[in-house]
Amino acid sequence: MPKEAAFPRSSRAGNSRGLLWLAAALWLLPSEALAQKNSPDIPVVSTVTAIQNARIVPSPGQVIESGTVVFRDGVITAVGRRVDIPYDAHVIDGGDSLSVYAGFIDALSHVGIPEPRNQGQPESVPDRSNPPFERAGITPEASARTALDPEDDAVEAMRHAGFTTALVAPRGRMLPGQATLALLAGTDASEMILQGAEPMFFQFEGAQGVYPGTPMGVMSKFRQLYREADRRRKLEAMYSEDPSGLSKPPFDPVHEAFFPVIAGNRSVAIWADDVLEIHRAMTLQEELGFSMMLFGLEGGFDTLSNVAASGVPVALTLDLPDKPRWAAKVEADSLQQILDAYDDETRTATFRDVEAEQRNLESRQLWSRARYVGMAAAYHDAGVPFAFASMGVDAKDIHANLREMIGEGLSSDAALAALTTNAASMLGLSDRMGAIRTGMMANLVVTHGSLFNEDTKITMTFVNGHMFEAPASTGRTGSNSPSDR
């Protein structure tokens, strides 16, 4: 028989007891002692995060001054003043200086869709009055899903501005395709995509050098496409019911894309910049009867009553006209005095009175811009719920523009609602996001200070429970670039 190992029995027993004590001690240590946080080479020990001792704003108008929110695997599991924190949670202490808000929702954007480069001149066609659909900017069968790029710089910039979700529209002209809901995080497009509304995106942007090249041509073309699609849809229904004696209807992807719109299963998301485009959009909707959502409305103050009466879902642009250069050198109080003194009926007595004419023009510039800045407040005061859309706006300008809107009468709660609850409702996401409640997706914005204060900083953003810390160089809220376009 082989000899027993040359260790005394007592020593082996002592080693066993020592190992048991060591195992127990390691088990009692916090998980952070066993694995270095944020190390890419070490698996994540826990998917639970707790933010404690923070000011929590579950939804506009509701505040928990010092509370805790806990989320696991991307879902909020508890929120309140007294919350049990799981033993395996990664704890972030607010230190009574952090505030937590629901992640912002961008109602319409090109974020995640890189702008094409080196487009060059559009190709010539034999008949400019009847070009191929793609040449005319008509590809409603396309989807933003296929173009999403999580590496697009705008994704990170918007995330640092507090946005966690967006309705992303494809780039193009009149009918570039279907928009898609996307989380602003993921290693590939499939991780970004959210199931939900995918409206057909339409804008009054004509084709270059071919029909339809004008707004009226765009309207005519949309009517033609819609009515032809309706005819084809009826033929397909007849063929499906009884194909005997009937030729098989030809398949056309452009007209087929209109079928769910005609059936009322898909909305048309229309970007309308000014009063004429808003009017044209509403005219098309009234004539054809499709479901519509309106976005942009940069000059929407002149159509407020019509929009309110229509009941159409609305998302206002986050863009604002640039301030006049001369105004940058004038103190805010003096600018207000100029604005208060403005009289639209003022006329200079003589062409020699150049100074008076200049003052009048400056006053008109300020008055005109004030209407744009005050539009969100006007819509809120009229009882029109609205979201915000960032299409065409630099991420770094968003929070400054929001503060200007608040300065012109929009309440902080109304601004927050437009970024969260209203946007979630408009896009059919209220069961998943837009508020901090148990069972909701862990899309959160954490700030150092109250959200709309000028010196407030966004310190971190959570998308589906994944934390993204703001860069060390990030300054005030929204001071992140690059552009969304």
Secondary structure, 3 states (H helix, E strand, C coil): CCCCCCCCHHHHHHHHHHHHHHHHHHHHCCHHHHCCCCCCCCCCCCCEEEEEEEEEECCCCCCEEEEEEEEECCEEEEEECCCCCCCCCEEEECCCCEEEEECEEEEEECCCCCCCCCCCCCCCCCCCCCCCCCCCCECCCCEHHHHCCCCCHHHHHHHHCCEEEEEECCCCCCECEECEEEECCCCCHHHHECCCCCCEEEECCCCCCCCCCCHHHHHHHHHHHHHHHHHHHHHHHHHHHCCCCCCCCCCCHHHHCCHHHHCCCCCEEEEECCHHHHHHHHHHHHHHCCCEEEEECCCHHHHHHHHHHHCCCEEEECCCCCCCHHHHHCCHHHHHHHHHCCCCCCCCCCCCCHHHHHHHHHHHHHHHHHHHHCHHHHHHHCCCCEEEECCCCEHHHHHHHHHHHHHCCCCHHHHHHHHCHHHHHHCCCCCCCCCCCCCCECCEEEEECCCCCCCCEEEEEEECCEEEECCCCCCCCCCCCCECC
